[in-house]
Amino acid sequence: MPRTAIVPAKNLNKQAKIKPMTAQIRAEAHPSRGPCLMAVLRMAGLRPTRQRLALAELLFSGPHRHVNAEQLHSEAETAGVSVSLATIYNSLHQFRQAGLLREISVDASRSYFDTDTTDHHHFFVEDEQRIEDIPTDSIRIAGIPDAPEGMAVTHVDVIVRVKKVS
Ligand SMILES: [Zn+2]
């Protein structure tokens, strides 16, 4: 691809290779497909411990969402799940490594985790410290550089930072 090519964001999916296994796991995790979280964890190579199942329930039993570790920790407490913040961090990273979550780093010390692992981009609402999806058709990415020798571009993350104006 020439360096100056304009790539509609929606076509990035076709370029980044998505592992079929991951796609299958996502399909099973979708609420309309009747989630079986134990099977989802097993297929992702994670032992379905009680804590992992409880966290997976919080993360994957509804529509796609974005959370950070602190939010998930407080949701777990509300749900009566006894789990330390350190365990939440570990579990989020295990889910990410298994392809069940995508990590979005807003800055060096802050990450959000997205249950939608397909290629898409985000607004970061600075005043509210939250992220939300940018509609796929409303962003175009121009001039993706060639990957360094021996490497391939896996995906492109765009974070558009916004704040309220009054
Ligand atoms: Zn998202």
Boltz pocket constraint, residues with backbone or C-beta under 6 A from the ligand:
constraints:
  - pocket:
      binder: B
      contacts: [[A, 65], [A, 66], [A, 114], [A, 116], [A, 120], [A, 121], [A, 122], [A, 132], [A, 133]]
      max_distance: 6.0
